[in-house]
């Protein structure tokens, strides 16, 4: 299964326009203040690396551009994944806990700082994700009491937004122009998911050769965590 489908291409094009417009806005600015490279360590524990570049537009307004990739694990689970499954009963919300899922993410995050020292901020993140797994072998016991061998493929498009408040707290300084910050944040978010699940039986059970499921769901929740930011200024 090709991760970039025809259905996904128009959405990627729209996101690219947004990112290009934001970059053009920055290019027209004559002044430069602090810039940041951010990662979220808790996502790394789930084998997802997202890097965000945050640049200034005005003295208090910045824009962050993020891109990331989720790496597949060939087998087994982790304690983090088991905890996520316990907390989330709905399979459609367990993407991060599924070791076989791959995915990529793009985001744009305007941030408004409440002070010129860029300590406290309010941000609005818009993002898209694409999740997939391809031809995963599985074996299970059906209601008739016999074992069934099958291959399943899944994909999910996710669009969403978050409103967050956060605080840049300096932890390590290299010079007056370079430092590392820890940035705790808290907020709320909303996301829309469109998914397709397919299963093909390796051995036909009469006329039944497989099944598929398509659907959509909306989900809102609370978000919290922290990021590590490397800051420099020119």
C-alpha positions as CSV (number, residue, x, y, z in Angstrom):
1,X,0.0,0.0,0.0
2,X,1.5,3.3,-1.1
3,X,1.4,5.7,1.9
4,X,0.8,8.7,-0.3
5,X,-2.6,8.0,-2.1
6,X,-4.5,10.1,-4.6
7,X,-6.9,10.9,-1.8
8,X,-4.1,12.3,0.3
9,X,-2.4,14.4,-2.4
10,X,-4.9,17.4,-2.4
11,X,-4.6,17.7,1.3
12,X,-0.8,17.7,1.2
13,X,-1.1,20.4,-1.5
14,X,-3.2,22.6,0.7
15,X,-0.9,22.2,3.6
16,X,2.1,23.1,1.4
17,X,0.4,26.3,0.4
18,X,-0.1,27.2,4.0
19,X,3.5,26.5,4.9
20,X,4.8,28.5,1.8
21,X,2.6,31.5,2.8
22,X,4.0,31.4,6.4
23,X,7.6,31.3,5.1
24,X,6.9,34.2,2.8
25,X,5.5,36.3,5.7
26,X,8.8,35.7,7.6
27,X,10.9,36.6,4.6
28,X,9.3,40.1,4.4
29,X,10.2,40.8,8.0
30,X,13.3,43.0,8.5
31,X,13.9,42.0,12.2
32,X,15.1,38.7,13.6
33,X,14.8,37.5,17.2
34,X,15.0,34.1,18.9
35,X,14.6,30.9,16.8
36,X,14.0,27.4,18.1
37,X,14.3,23.8,17.1
38,X,11.9,21.6,19.1
39,X,11.3,17.9,19.7
40,X,8.9,16.1,22.1
41,X,10.8,13.4,24.0
42,X,7.6,11.5,24.9
43,X,6.9,10.9,21.2
44,X,10.4,9.5,20.8
45,X,9.4,6.8,23.3
46,X,6.7,5.8,20.8
47,X,9.2,5.7,17.9
48,X,7.9,9.0,16.4
49,X,10.4,11.8,15.7
50,X,8.8,15.2,15.1
51,X,11.1,18.2,14.6
52,X,9.7,21.7,14.6
53,X,11.4,24.9,13.4
54,X,10.0,28.1,15.1
55,X,10.8,31.5,13.6
56,X,9.7,35.0,14.5
57,X,7.2,37.1,12.5
58,X,6.9,40.0,14.9
59,X,8.4,40.7,18.3
60,X,5.8,38.5,20.0
61,X,4.4,36.4,17.2
62,X,6.2,33.3,15.9
63,X,5.3,30.4,13.5
64,X,6.4,26.8,14.0
65,X,6.7,24.4,11.0
66,X,6.8,20.7,12.0
67,X,7.4,17.5,10.2
68,X,7.7,14.0,11.6
69,X,7.8,10.3,10.9
70,X,6.6,7.3,13.0
71,X,8.8,4.2,12.7
72,X,7.4,0.7,12.6
73,X,8.4,-2.0,15.1
74,X,8.5,-5.5,13.6
75,X,7.2,-7.4,16.7
76,X,6.2,-7.1,20.3
77,X,4.9,-4.2,22.4
78,X,6.3,-1.9,25.1
79,X,5.2,-0.9,28.5
80,X,4.2,2.5,27.1
81,X,2.0,0.9,24.5
82,X,0.3,-1.4,27.0
83,X,-0.5,1.6,29.2
84,X,-2.0,3.4,26.2
85,X,-4.2,0.5,25.4
86,X,-5.5,0.4,29.0
87,X,-6.3,4.1,28.9
88,X,-7.9,3.9,25.4
89,X,-10.5,1.2,24.8
90,X,-11.4,2.2,21.2
91,X,-9.0,0.6,18.7
92,X,-9.3,3.6,16.4
93,X,-7.6,5.7,19.0
94,X,-4.7,3.3,19.6
95,X,-2.4,4.3,16.7
96,X,0.5,5.2,18.9
97,X,0.2,2.0,20.8
98,X,0.2,-0.2,17.7
99,X,3.8,-1.3,17.0
100,X,3.0,-2.1,13.3
101,X,1.8,1.4,12.4
102,X,3.9,3.8,10.4
103,X,2.9,7.4,9.9
104,X,4.0,10.9,9.0
105,X,2.9,14.3,10.3
106,X,3.0,17.9,9.1
107,X,2.0,20.9,11.3
108,X,1.9,24.7,11.4
109,X,1.8,26.4,14.8
110,X,1.4,30.2,15.2
111,X,2.4,31.2,18.8
112,X,1.8,34.5,20.5
113,X,4.1,35.3,23.4
114,X,2.7,37.3,26.3
115,X,6.1,39.0,27.0
116,X,9.1,40.1,24.9
117,X,11.3,37.6,26.7
118,X,9.3,34.8,25.0
119,X,8.4,33.0,28.3
120,X,4.6,32.4,28.3
121,X,2.7,31.8,25.1
122,X,-0.6,30.8,23.6
123,X,-0.5,28.7,20.4
124,X,-2.9,27.2,17.9
125,X,-1.6,24.1,16.1
126,X,-3.1,22.8,12.9
127,X,-1.9,19.4,11.8
128,X,-2.4,16.4,9.5
129,X,-1.3,12.8,10.0
130,X,-1.4,9.8,7.8
131,X,-1.2,6.3,9.4
132,X,-0.8,3.0,7.6
133,X,0.1,-0.7,8.0
134,X,0.4,-3.0,5.0
135,X,-0.2,-6.8,4.6
136,X,0.2,-7.8,8.2
137,X,-0.2,-11.5,8.8
138,X,-2.5,-12.5,11.6
139,X,-4.1,-15.7,13.0
140,X,-7.1,-15.7,15.3
141,X,-9.9,-18.0,16.5
142,X,-13.2,-17.3,14.7
143,X,-16.7,-17.8,16.3
144,X,-16.9,-21.3,14.8
145,X,-13.9,-22.4,16.9
146,X,-11.4,-22.7,14.0
147,X,-8.2,-20.8,13.4
148,X,-8.2,-18.3,10.5
149,X,-5.1,-17.0,8.7
150,X,-5.4,-13.6,7.1
151,X,-3.6,-10.4,6.0
152,X,-4.8,-7.0,7.1
153,X,-4.0,-3.5,5.8
154,X,-5.1,-0.3,7.4
155,X,-4.9,3.4,6.7
156,X,-6.1,6.5,8.4
157,X,-6.2,10.2,7.6
158,X,-6.3,12.6,10.5
159,X,-6.9,16.3,10.5
160,X,-7.0,18.3,13.7
161,X,-6.2,21.4,15.7
162,X,-5.0,22.2,19.3
163,X,-5.1,25.3,21.4
164,X,-2.2,25.2,23.9
165,X,-0.7,27.4,26.6
166,X,3.0,26.9,27.5
167,X,6.1,28.2,29.2
168,X,9.6,28.4,28.0
169,X,11.9,27.6,30.9
170,X,15.6,27.8,30.4
171,X,17.6,24.8,31.6
172,X,21.1,25.2,30.0
173,X,22.9,28.1,28.5
174,X,25.8,27.8,26.1
175,X,26.2,31.6,25.5
176,X,24.1,34.7,25.4
177,X,22.8,33.6,22.0
178,X,22.3,29.9,22.5
179,X,20.4,27.9,25.2
180,X,18.2,24.8,25.7
181,X,14.7,25.2,27.1
182,X,12.2,22.8,28.5
183,X,8.7,23.9,27.5
184,X,5.7,22.3,29.4
185,X,2.3,22.9,27.7
186,X,-1.4,22.1,28.3
187,X,-4.5,22.5,26.2
188,X,-7.4,21.0,24.3
189,X,-7.6,19.6,20.9
190,X,-10.0,18.3,18.2
191,X,-9.4,15.8,15.4
192,X,-11.3,14.2,12.5
193,X,-10.3,10.7,11.4
194,X,-11.2,8.8,8.2
195,X,-10.1,5.2,8.2
196,X,-10.2,2.1,6.0
197,X,-9.5,-1.4,7.4
198,X,-9.2,-4.4,5.0
199,X,-8.7,-8.1,5.7
200,X,-8.0,-10.8,3.2
201,X,-8.3,-14.4,4.2
202,X,-5.3,-16.5,3.1
203,X,-7.6,-19.6,2.9
204,X,-11.1,-18.9,1.6
205,X,-13.9,-19.8,3.9
206,X,-16.5,-20.8,1.4
207,X,-17.5,-17.7,-0.5
208,X,-16.1,-15.4,2.1
209,X,-12.7,-14.1,1.0
210,X,-12.3,-11.1,3.2
211,X,-13.9,-7.9,4.5
212,X,-13.4,-4.2,4.7
213,X,-14.6,-1.4,6.9
214,X,-14.7,2.3,6.2
215,X,-15.7,5.0,8.6
216,X,-15.1,8.4,10.2
217,X,-15.0,9.7,13.7
218,X,-14.5,13.0,15.6
219,X,-12.6,13.1,18.8
220,X,-11.8,15.9,21.3
221,X,-9.5,15.6,24.3
222,X,-7.0,17.2,26.7
223,X,-3.3,17.5,25.6
224,X,-0.3,17.9,27.9
225,X,3.4,17.3,27.8
226,X,6.6,19.1,27.3
227,X,9.1,19.8,24.5
228,X,12.8,20.4,24.4
229,X,13.9,23.5,22.5
230,X,17.3,24.6,21.3
231,X,17.3,28.4,21.0
232,X,19.6,30.6,19.1
233,X,19.5,34.3,18.0
234,X,21.3,36.4,15.4
